[in-house]
């Protein structure tokens, strides 16, 4: 009886066996790395990181890029970090948040870890995307919508403005400022990842749900922090969690309300009100006035953009009738400490700098920045510069030592540092996103597309409020929402036909309705 003929293994079989061997060798290596971290006294959660890296790498190689990108986005939005609440109280998962937002050598005992976990993850995912494009892989191509060409051009202009300001500072002997470069480049780094990973408007559905979920988690965290404060001190903290979380609250609040207004269905009313109550609880417990400014400004923008019909006609008529009563209410409550006039006190804290120490501090800062800008208004001071305190102000260096280098009023601060060219090159991107979103709203074929356009506008508005009222891109939430709005406005504008692209019109309509 003759034996079967020997069959030489083909290349794919060899690669498969080598891959299996390599995978198990990798598991051994990361297992040893995890044990080593435990021996060095690291947090037990950190010891799981090497295994997580290998598992993540395996998943990234097998699934569309949008899945790991969504996982990264969820971690950045939902997880807190150890400095978020001024070390008052953090969740057990804050160590993972630290890994995402801080340099690795500041979190784990590994020398030379100059990148943050977020930077490392984004670069890895972008490398995967570049590799797939190079080998012609189609894993991420199904249903992909083009990106508006104007966004690509403005991203290049943005980078030119940033590097111009950095170069100017170096020429003037001000030294390099890596943290400022990071703050300015991170939104573009995330934008590049989001454009590469997300196909188009239909991927925004999950992200909208993720933002709302993150807002609910942060609300529970803020409530918990204040309850701990009451138990330990008998009073509440001035703020429970960070300023950046105000953006999550505001945008989630706007998404829930506008979703119902764009598609009012009776079965959505009760769940929407329940979620809004949770988010409102978080806004109140966090006690940041800026969140109410973001919400009000976002709704004002939506009101001005939407056609004057339906509920807007009712709101307009009610507002006209209510104006006299509102003025009387405001006048009576302007100097009152009663809880019934709490909204008036929020308004006074924003508008009357003589009433609120924080508002007065910011007004003095803005004046000092304006005076410091006079000597170099056109060319700029250089990214390594700082404003001069011509008018003495309270010293806040104990809690924020870079307050003169990266001012709370980021809009005025960047105008001072970057000059007219650099500032314009940097700031023109977000108004362009607003322009594309408005055009997309008017040309959209579905309520979901209109909601996405309004959500992009709310994100831009919240970013601008955060940049004027606080440190802007200093917060990861600013970077995330700026990048999300840029990405989806650029894709939505092509999908709706409000910006020219090569896709045929029927396909655009299908992508919006999908």
TORKOLMI-791050 format. One record per residue (C-alpha): x, y, z. Coordinates in nm, 4 decimals, padded with zeros to 6 digits. Layout:
# TORKOLMI-791050
> east | north | up
> X | Y | Z
...
//
This chain:
# TORKOLMI-791050
> east | north | up
> 00.0000 | 00.0000 | 00.0000
> 00.1563 | 00.3220 | -00.1107
> 00.2017 | 00.6058 | 00.1393
> 00.0439 | 00.9441 | 00.0619
> 00.2626 | 01.1856 | -00.1256
> 00.4437 | 01.4440 | 00.0855
> 00.2907 | 01.7908 | 00.0474
> 00.5180 | 02.0859 | 00.1125
> 00.3499 | 02.3435 | 00.3403
> 00.2582 | 02.6627 | 00.1609
> 00.3626 | 03.0087 | 00.2743
> 00.0312 | 03.0850 | 00.4436
> 00.0578 | 02.7710 | 00.6581
> 00.4125 | 02.8589 | 00.7586
> 00.3122 | 03.2137 | 00.8466
> 00.0184 | 03.0817 | 01.0487
> 00.2388 | 02.8458 | 01.2537
> 00.5019 | 03.1152 | 01.3055
> 00.2283 | 03.3546 | 01.4164
> 00.1001 | 03.1047 | 01.6740
> 00.4514 | 03.0424 | 01.8063
> 00.5189 | 03.4166 | 01.8209
> 00.1911 | 03.4790 | 01.9997
> 00.2717 | 03.2292 | 02.2770
> 00.6270 | 03.3584 | 02.3084
> 00.4818 | 03.7076 | 02.3427
> 00.2500 | 03.5859 | 02.6173
> 00.5489 | 03.4460 | 02.8057
> 00.7371 | 03.7739 | 02.7744
> 00.4483 | 03.9875 | 02.8927
> 00.3765 | 03.7440 | 03.1753
> 00.7332 | 03.7919 | 03.2994
> 00.6928 | 04.1678 | 03.2575
> 00.3762 | 04.1663 | 03.4686
> 00.5468 | 03.9630 | 03.7448
> 00.8421 | 04.2043 | 03.7349
> 00.6113 | 04.5028 | 03.7847
> 00.4532 | 04.3330 | 04.0860
> 00.7980 | 04.2598 | 04.2334
> 00.8893 | 04.6279 | 04.1850
> 00.5853 | 04.7221 | 04.3903
> 00.3620 | 04.8536 | 04.1128
> -00.0165 | 04.8773 | 04.1380
> -00.1705 | 04.5331 | 04.0593
> -00.3736 | 04.6927 | 03.7804
> -00.0515 | 04.8103 | 03.6183
> 00.0813 | 04.4541 | 03.6193
> -00.1990 | 04.3641 | 03.3785
> -00.0912 | 04.6275 | 03.1272
> 00.1668 | 04.4163 | 02.9352
> -00.0962 | 04.1453 | 02.8830
> -00.3432 | 04.4130 | 02.7774
> -00.0990 | 04.5492 | 02.5232
> -00.0546 | 04.2088 | 02.3575
> -00.4280 | 04.1382 | 02.3608
> -00.4961 | 04.4842 | 02.2185
> -00.2371 | 04.4351 | 01.9468
> -00.3946 | 04.1048 | 01.8490
> -00.7441 | 04.2564 | 01.8372
> -00.6264 | 04.5595 | 01.6408
> -00.4795 | 04.3312 | 01.3775
> -00.8094 | 04.1433 | 01.3393
> -01.0891 | 04.4010 | 01.3693
> -01.1799 | 04.7300 | 01.2004
> -00.9908 | 05.0250 | 01.3426
> -01.3078 | 05.1919 | 01.4716
> -01.3465 | 04.9307 | 01.7474
> -01.0172 | 04.9931 | 01.9314
> -01.0618 | 05.3654 | 01.8626
> -01.4006 | 05.3558 | 02.0339
> -01.2407 | 05.1693 | 02.3251
> -00.9708 | 05.4365 | 02.3565
> -01.2335 | 05.7106 | 02.3356
> -01.4404 | 05.5413 | 02.6065
> -01.1389 | 05.5225 | 02.8361
> -01.0582 | 05.8897 | 02.7861
> -01.4151 | 06.0059 | 02.8449
> -01.5316 | 05.7725 | 03.1220
> -01.2258 | 05.7053 | 03.3383
> -01.1182 | 05.9651 | 03.5920
> -00.7599 | 06.0516 | 03.6818
> -00.5829 | 06.1019 | 04.0137
> -00.5555 | 06.4822 | 03.9825
> -00.9045 | 06.5347 | 03.8432
> -01.0662 | 06.6234 | 04.1736
> -00.7591 | 06.7735 | 04.3371
> -00.6724 | 06.4396 | 04.5016
> -00.9937 | 06.4617 | 04.7070
> -01.1263 | 06.1256 | 04.5936
> -01.0649 | 05.9071 | 04.2891
> -01.2125 | 05.5812 | 04.1673
> -01.0099 | 05.2565 | 04.1719
> -00.9764 | 05.2847 | 03.7914
> -00.8062 | 05.6257 | 03.8094
> -00.4686 | 05.4562 | 03.7622
> -00.5734 | 05.3627 | 03.4074
> -00.6869 | 05.7196 | 03.3478
> -00.3428 | 05.8362 | 03.4628
> -00.1807 | 05.6024 | 03.2102
> -00.3861 | 05.7548 | 02.9313
> -00.3340 | 06.1201 | 03.0179
> 00.0133 | 06.1439 | 03.1782
> 00.3620 | 06.0469 | 03.0677
> 00.4210 | 05.6788 | 03.1274
> 00.7385 | 05.7358 | 03.3295
> 00.5292 | 05.9338 | 03.5794
> 00.2879 | 05.6435 | 03.6289
> 00.4842 | 05.3204 | 03.5970
> 00.8499 | 05.2558 | 03.6947
> 00.9785 | 05.2505 | 03.3360
> 01.2483 | 05.5088 | 03.2572
> 01.2268 | 05.6961 | 02.9271
> 00.8496 | 05.6723 | 02.8936
> 00.8082 | 06.0254 | 02.7605
> 00.4823 | 05.9475 | 02.5778
> 00.1423 | 05.9243 | 02.7415
> -00.0731 | 05.6174 | 02.6998
> -00.3059 | 05.8145 | 02.4729
> -00.0196 | 05.9264 | 02.2489
> 00.1186 | 05.5733 | 02.2307
> -00.2225 | 05.4248 | 02.1486
> -00.2995 | 05.6850 | 01.8800
> 00.0385 | 05.6389 | 01.7131
> -00.0038 | 05.2601 | 01.7203
> -00.3512 | 05.2787 | 01.5653
> -00.2375 | 05.5242 | 01.3002
> 00.0539 | 05.2922 | 01.2189
> -00.1951 | 05.0056 | 01.1759
> -00.4022 | 05.2208 | 00.9419
> -00.0969 | 05.3171 | 00.7359
> 00.0135 | 04.9540 | 00.7159
> -00.3317 | 04.8411 | 00.6008
> -00.3404 | 05.1117 | 00.3374
> 00.0064 | 05.0082 | 00.2206
> -00.0862 | 04.6426 | 00.1729
> -00.4281 | 04.7222 | 00.0254
> -00.6329 | 04.5785 | 00.3138
> -01.0041 | 04.6620 | 00.2916
> -01.0956 | 04.6014 | 00.6555
> -01.1665 | 04.9702 | 00.7207
> -01.2971 | 05.0733 | 00.3781
> -01.6582 | 04.9524 | 00.3718
> -01.8997 | 05.2463 | 00.3681
> -01.6268 | 05.5063 | 00.4153
> -01.7198 | 05.8687 | 00.3468
> -01.4664 | 06.1148 | 00.2154
> -01.3262 | 06.3974 | 00.4258
> -01.3865 | 06.7531 | 00.3077
> -01.0675 | 06.8719 | 00.1392
> -01.0832 | 07.2102 | 00.3122
> -01.0287 | 07.0411 | 00.6492
> -00.7087 | 06.8763 | 00.5278
> -00.5824 | 07.2124 | 00.4028
> -00.6672 | 07.3893 | 00.7280
> -00.4976 | 07.1180 | 00.9356
> -00.1766 | 07.1898 | 00.7439
> -00.2267 | 07.5635 | 00.8035
> -00.2893 | 07.4939 | 01.1731
> 00.0401 | 07.3059 | 01.2017
> 00.2254 | 07.5842 | 01.0216
> 00.0869 | 07.8345 | 01.2716
> 00.1920 | 07.6210 | 01.5700
> 00.5434 | 07.5572 | 01.4405
> 00.5795 | 07.9247 | 01.3472
> 00.5040 | 08.0245 | 01.7068
> 00.7435 | 07.7613 | 01.8445
> 01.0208 | 07.8672 | 01.6053
> 00.9660 | 08.2325 | 01.6957
> 01.0057 | 08.1509 | 02.0621
> 01.3265 | 07.9586 | 01.9999
> 01.4702 | 08.2456 | 01.7949
> 01.3946 | 08.4816 | 02.0833
> 01.5688 | 08.2494 | 02.3269
> 01.2544 | 08.1491 | 02.5152
> 01.3263 | 07.7772 | 02.4990
> 01.1175 | 07.4811 | 02.3872
> 00.7789 | 07.4187 | 02.5492
> 00.6802 | 07.0538 | 02.4918
> 00.3616 | 07.0713 | 02.7003
> 00.2270 | 07.3627 | 02.4942
> 00.3075 | 07.1800 | 02.1719
> 00.1274 | 06.8758 | 02.3084
> -00.1806 | 07.0790 | 02.3992
> -00.1954 | 07.2275 | 02.0498
> -00.1063 | 06.9166 | 01.8473
> -00.3143 | 06.6608 | 02.0383
> -00.6459 | 06.7724 | 01.8816
> -00.4953 | 06.7169 | 01.5364
> -00.3455 | 06.3823 | 01.6383
> -00.6883 | 06.2649 | 01.7550
> -00.8512 | 06.4147 | 01.4446
> -00.6190 | 06.2093 | 01.2253
> -00.7103 | 05.8922 | 01.4139
> -01.0845 | 05.9622 | 01.4035
> -01.0788 | 06.0390 | 01.0313
> -00.8828 | 05.7177 | 00.9690
> -01.0979 | 05.4988 | 01.1951
> -01.4544 | 05.6225 | 01.1541
> -01.6366 | 05.5587 | 00.8283
> -01.8772 | 05.8499 | 00.8411
> -02.1964 | 05.9823 | 01.0023
> -02.3350 | 05.6391 | 01.0908
> -02.0427 | 05.5792 | 01.3294
> -02.1516 | 05.8862 | 01.5259
> -02.4501 | 05.6998 | 01.6734
> -02.2384 | 05.4927 | 01.9097
> -02.0213 | 05.7911 | 02.0013
> -02.3281 | 05.9952 | 02.0949
> -02.4415 | 05.7146 | 02.3265
> -02.0890 | 05.6934 | 02.4686
> -02.0853 | 06.0664 | 02.5481
> -02.4195 | 06.0390 | 02.7283
> -02.2990 | 05.7324 | 02.9202
> -01.9794 | 05.9152 | 03.0195
> -02.1858 | 06.2103 | 03.1440
> -02.3965 | 05.9770 | 03.3605
> -02.0842 | 05.8106 | 03.5055
> -01.9265 | 06.1492 | 03.5783
> -02.2506 | 06.2636 | 03.7427
> -02.2421 | 05.9645 | 03.9761
> -01.8740 | 06.0342 | 04.0483
> -01.9448 | 06.4016 | 04.1288
> -02.2335 | 06.3025 | 04.3558
> -02.0150 | 06.0444 | 04.5329
> -01.7304 | 06.2920 | 04.5863
> -01.9653 | 06.5457 | 04.7454
> -02.1249 | 06.2825 | 04.9709
> -01.7766 | 06.1831 | 05.0917
> -01.7012 | 06.5501 | 05.1528
> -02.0170 | 06.5872 | 05.3621
> -01.9313 | 06.2755 | 05.5646
> -01.5731 | 06.3881 | 05.6305
> -01.6034 | 06.7672 | 05.6628
> -01.9716 | 06.8437 | 05.7088
> -01.9723 | 07.0506 | 05.3891
> -01.9241 | 07.0129 | 05.0160
> -01.6207 | 07.0822 | 04.8019
> -01.6293 | 07.3914 | 04.5840
> -01.6074 | 07.1555 | 04.2841
> -01.6260 | 06.7766 | 04.2700
> -01.4478 | 06.6952 | 03.9435
> -01.2622 | 06.8830 | 03.6727
> -01.3577 | 07.1751 | 03.4496
> -01.3069 | 06.9487 | 03.1494
> -01.5959 | 06.7291 | 03.2589
> -01.8230 | 07.0311 | 03.2164
> -01.7853 | 06.9754 | 02.8417
> -01.9078 | 06.6168 | 02.8748
> -02.2093 | 06.7294 | 03.0784
> -02.2962 | 07.0148 | 02.8420
> -02.2647 | 06.8221 | 02.5149
> -02.4504 | 06.5180 | 02.6507
> -02.7293 | 06.7463 | 02.7774
> -02.7585 | 06.9140 | 02.4379
> -02.7551 | 06.5805 | 02.2523
> -03.0439 | 06.4425 | 02.4602
> -03.2615 | 06.7523 | 02.4209
> -03.1919 | 06.8086 | 02.0508
> -03.2398 | 06.4391 | 01.9743
> -03.5925 | 06.4618 | 02.1090
> -03.6630 | 06.7923 | 01.9345
> -03.5394 | 06.6619 | 01.5986
> -03.7335 | 06.3357 | 01.6306
> -04.0075 | 06.3816 | 01.8954
> -04.1417 | 06.0372 | 01.9781
> -04.3565 | 05.9784 | 02.2844
> -04.1674 | 05.6671 | 02.3945
> -03.8430 | 05.8683 | 02.4121
> -03.9759 | 06.1356 | 02.6478
> -03.9511 | 05.9523 | 02.9829
> -03.6010 | 05.8014 | 02.9189
> -03.4778 | 06.1408 | 02.7972
> -03.6082 | 06.3167 | 03.1096
> -03.4515 | 06.0513 | 03.3328
> -03.1098 | 06.0876 | 03.1679
> -03.1356 | 06.4666 | 03.1774
> -03.2071 | 06.4542 | 03.5506
> -02.8912 | 06.2467 | 03.6079
> -02.6783 | 06.4843 | 03.3989
> -02.8299 | 06.7882 | 03.5709
> -02.7451 | 06.6332 | 03.9065
> -02.3828 | 06.6080 | 03.7930
> -02.3802 | 06.9708 | 03.6777
> -02.5145 | 07.0854 | 04.0148
> -02.2827 | 06.8665 | 04.2210
> -01.9774 | 06.9753 | 04.0231
> -02.0735 | 07.3400 | 04.0810
> -01.9016 | 07.4817 | 03.7694
> -02.0768 | 07.7846 | 03.6224
> -01.9125 | 07.7336 | 03.2863
> -02.1302 | 07.4281 | 03.2133
> -02.4439 | 07.6445 | 03.2125
> -02.2762 | 07.8912 | 02.9776
> -02.1912 | 07.6031 | 02.7410
> -02.5460 | 07.4665 | 02.7491
> -02.7068 | 07.8085 | 02.6990
> -02.4686 | 07.9046 | 02.4167
> -02.5208 | 07.5685 | 02.2426
> -02.8994 | 07.5993 | 02.2543
> -02.8787 | 07.9586 | 02.1332
> -02.6701 | 07.8444 | 01.8360
> -02.9183 | 07.5635 | 01.7613
> -03.2089 | 07.8071 | 01.7903
> -03.0504 | 08.0486 | 01.5422
> -02.9591 | 07.7733 | 01.2954
> -03.2845 | 07.5764 | 01.2898
> -03.5821 | 07.7048 | 01.0863
> -03.8276 | 07.9137 | 01.2856
> -04.1053 | 07.6555 | 01.3064
> -04.2751 | 07.4247 | 01.5530
> -04.1363 | 07.4503 | 01.9052
> -03.9172 | 07.7483 | 01.8129
> -04.2196 | 07.9631 | 01.7344
> -04.3629 | 07.8739 | 02.0746
> -04.0298 | 07.9461 | 02.2489
> -04.0032 | 08.2801 | 02.0677
> -04.3531 | 08.3901 | 02.1696
> -04.3095 | 08.2713 | 02.5301
> -03.9702 | 08.4433 | 02.5517
> -04.1096 | 08.7754 | 02.4328
> -04.3841 | 08.7583 | 02.6941
> -04.1447 | 08.6393 | 02.9679
> -03.8760 | 08.9072 | 02.9176
> -04.0341 | 09.1647 | 03.1545
> -04.0902 | 08.9007 | 03.4244
> -03.7318 | 08.7726 | 03.3816
> -03.5932 | 09.1243 | 03.4253
> -03.7983 | 09.1733 | 03.7426
> -03.6869 | 08.8305 | 03.8735
> -03.3233 | 08.9156 | 03.7991
> -03.3455 | 09.2582 | 03.9628
> -03.4992 | 09.1158 | 04.2807
> -03.2557 | 08.8232 | 04.3044
> -02.9380 | 09.0122 | 04.2068
> -02.8349 | 09.0633 | 04.5702
> -03.0302 | 08.7768 | 04.7253
> -02.8758 | 08.4574 | 04.8615
> -03.2034 | 08.2634 | 04.8547
> -03.1959 | 07.9304 | 04.6714
> -03.4889 | 08.0411 | 04.4560
> -03.2590 | 08.2972 | 04.2964
> -02.9691 | 08.0544 | 04.2357
> -02.9853 | 08.1016 | 03.8542
> -02.9498 | 08.4775 | 03.9054
> -02.6404 | 08.4219 | 04.1191
> -02.4867 | 08.2079 | 03.8439
> -02.5577 | 08.4879 | 03.5965
> -02.4139 | 08.7491 | 03.8320
> -02.1033 | 08.5374 | 03.8910
> -02.0400 | 08.5361 | 03.5160
> -02.1303 | 08.8995 | 03.4448
> -02.0381 | 09.0922 | 03.7608
> -01.6668 | 09.0655 | 03.8352
> -01.7027 | 09.2783 | 04.1518
> -01.9242 | 09.0066 | 04.2990
> -01.7067 | 08.7013 | 04.2341
> -01.3364 | 08.6679 | 04.3151
> -01.2757 | 08.4109 | 04.0417
> -01.4419 | 08.6260 | 03.7748
> -01.2431 | 08.9307 | 03.8913
> -00.9189 | 08.7305 | 03.8767
> -00.9913 | 08.6343 | 03.5166
> -01.0730 | 08.9919 | 03.4202
> -00.7416 | 09.1123 | 03.5616
> -00.5658 | 08.8295 | 03.3767
> -00.7309 | 08.9282 | 03.0488
> -00.6251 | 09.2899 | 03.0993
> -00.2655 | 09.1856 | 03.1725
> -00.2602 | 08.9668 | 02.8592
> -00.3962 | 09.2517 | 02.6459
> -00.1300 | 09.4905 | 02.7720
> 00.1441 | 09.2265 | 02.7281
> 00.0317 | 09.1741 | 02.3679
> 00.0875 | 09.5373 | 02.2644
> 00.4601 | 09.5012 | 02.2004
> 00.4249 | 09.2059 | 01.9597
> 00.0648 | 09.2062 | 01.8409
> 00.1456 | 09.1169 | 01.4786
> 00.4305 | 08.8667 | 01.4975
> 00.3607 | 08.7285 | 01.8443
> 00.5711 | 08.6710 | 02.1524
> 00.6595 | 08.3099 | 02.0725
> 00.5115 | 07.9920 | 02.2169
> 00.7593 | 07.9915 | 02.5054
> 00.6502 | 08.3352 | 02.6296
> 00.4290 | 08.4407 | 02.9182
> 00.2281 | 08.7480 | 03.0060
> 00.3496 | 09.0158 | 03.2475
> 00.1417 | 09.1059 | 03.5508
> 00.1228 | 09.4811 | 03.5043
> -00.1720 | 09.4762 | 03.7455
> -00.0970 | 09.2571 | 04.0480
> -00.3209 | 08.9547 | 04.0799
> -00.3603 | 08.6715 | 04.3283
> -00.0778 | 08.4178 | 04.3041
> -00.2244 | 08.0814 | 04.1966
> 00.1100 | 07.9163 | 04.1202
> 00.0645 | 07.6715 | 04.4075
> -00.2208 | 07.5018 | 04.2232
> -00.1294 | 07.6027 | 03.8670
> 00.2304 | 07.7145 | 03.8278
> 00.2060 | 07.7715 | 03.4501
> -00.0809 | 08.0216 | 03.4785
> 00.1152 | 08.3008 | 03.3043
> 00.2593 | 08.0666 | 03.0378
> -00.0718 | 07.9013 | 02.9469
> -00.3385 | 08.1494 | 03.0627
> -00.6917 | 08.0639 | 03.1659
> -00.8148 | 08.2823 | 02.8813
> -00.6590 | 08.0675 | 02.6094
> -00.8013 | 08.2788 | 02.3276
> -00.6233 | 08.5945 | 02.4437
> -00.3214 | 08.3939 | 02.5544
> -00.2651 | 08.2321 | 02.2150
> -00.3147 | 08.5657 | 02.0387
> -00.0344 | 08.7011 | 02.2563
> 00.1940 | 08.4001 | 02.2011
> 00.1248 | 08.3219 | 01.8350
> 00.0666 | 08.6639 | 01.6830
> -00.1815 | 08.7466 | 01.4098
> -00.0668 | 08.4794 | 01.1595
> -00.0224 | 08.1945 | 01.4063
> -00.3454 | 08.2738 | 01.5902
> -00.5481 | 08.2957 | 01.2692
> -00.3952 | 07.9754 | 01.1319
> -00.4826 | 07.8004 | 01.4575
> -00.8340 | 07.9351 | 01.5227
> -00.9755 | 07.9297 | 01.1692
> -01.0267 | 07.5528 | 01.1901
> -01.3124 | 07.5491 | 01.4437
> -01.5161 | 07.8287 | 01.2776
> -01.4828 | 07.6340 | 00.9529
> -01.6248 | 07.3286 | 01.1302
> -01.9157 | 07.5478 | 01.2371
> -01.9638 | 07.6641 | 00.8763
> -01.9633 | 07.3074 | 00.7406
> -02.2014 | 07.1909 | 01.0136
> -02.4540 | 07.4659 | 00.9401
> -02.4480 | 07.3838 | 00.5674
> -02.4817 | 07.0133 | 00.6454
> -02.7798 | 07.0793 | 00.8720
> -02.9698 | 07.2572 | 00.5961
> -02.8867 | 06.9891 | 00.3375
> -02.9338 | 06.6815 | 00.5588
> -03.1836 | 06.4125 | 00.4580
> -03.2610 | 06.2701 | 00.8040
> -03.3108 | 06.3708 | 01.1658
> -02.9944 | 06.1787 | 01.2635
> -02.7837 | 06.3805 | 01.0202
> -02.9326 | 06.7051 | 01.1504
> -02.8648 | 06.5961 | 01.5078
> -02.5035 | 06.5189 | 01.4180
> -02.4624 | 06.8631 | 01.2613
> -02.6049 | 07.0334 | 01.5715
> -02.3869 | 06.8148 | 01.7965
> -02.0764 | 06.9258 | 01.6060
> -02.1860 | 07.2873 | 01.6524
> -02.2436 | 07.2314 | 02.0250
> -01.8966 | 07.0772 | 02.0533
> -01.7355 | 07.3768 | 01.8829
> -01.9333 | 07.6213 | 02.0985
> -01.8314 | 07.4346 | 02.4155
> -01.4670 | 07.4350 | 02.3041
> -01.4764 | 07.8109 | 02.2445
> -01.6417 | 07.8747 | 02.5820
> -01.3818 | 07.6547 | 02.7528
> -01.0994 | 07.8336 | 02.5711
> -01.2258 | 08.1765 | 02.6775
> -01.3351 | 08.0852 | 03.0304
> -01.0603 | 07.8398 | 03.1267
> -00.7457 | 07.6750 | 02.9951
> -00.8980 | 07.5167 | 02.6828
> -00.6780 | 07.2488 | 02.5288
> -00.5145 | 07.1926 | 02.8666
> -00.8050 | 06.9505 | 02.9242
> -00.8289 | 06.6185 | 02.7356
> -01.2049 | 06.6700 | 02.6910
> -01.1352 | 06.9825 | 02.4834
> -00.9015 | 06.7853 | 02.2581
> -01.1510 | 06.5008 | 02.2184
> -01.4522 | 06.7143 | 02.1307
> -01.2539 | 06.9420 | 01.9007
> -01.1285 | 06.6343 | 01.7138
> -01.4716 | 06.4680 | 01.7001
> -01.6355 | 06.7831 | 01.5639
> -01.3651 | 06.8291 | 01.2995
> -01.3853 | 06.4652 | 01.1887
> -01.7621 | 06.4319 | 01.1645
> -01.8281 | 06.7791 | 01.0239
> -01.5747 | 06.7039 | 00.7498
> -01.7394 | 06.3715 | 00.6640
> -02.0986 | 06.4884 | 00.7096
> -02.0473 | 06.7818 | 00.4741
> -01.9415 | 06.5447 | 00.1959
> -02.2138 | 06.2917 | 00.2771
> -02.4867 | 06.5569 | 00.2564
> -02.3406 | 06.7209 | -00.0522
> -02.2750 | 07.0515 | 00.1241
> -01.9072 | 07.0170 | 00.0279
> -01.7988 | 06.8675 | -00.3043
> -01.6751 | 06.5101 | -00.3105
> -01.6440 | 06.2290 | -00.5607
> -01.9184 | 06.0025 | -00.4184
> -02.2424 | 05.9968 | -00.6200
> -02.5448 | 06.1660 | -00.4617
> -02.7513 | 05.8453 | -00.4048
> -02.4668 | 05.6933 | -00.2074
> -02.4424 | 06.0025 | 00.0100
> -02.8125 | 05.9847 | 00.0899
> -02.7877 | 05.6152 | 00.1752
> -02.4935 | 05.6780 | 00.4072
> -02.6907 | 05.9385 | 00.5986
> -02.9984 | 05.7170 | 00.6271
> -02.8012 | 05.4008 | 00.7094
//
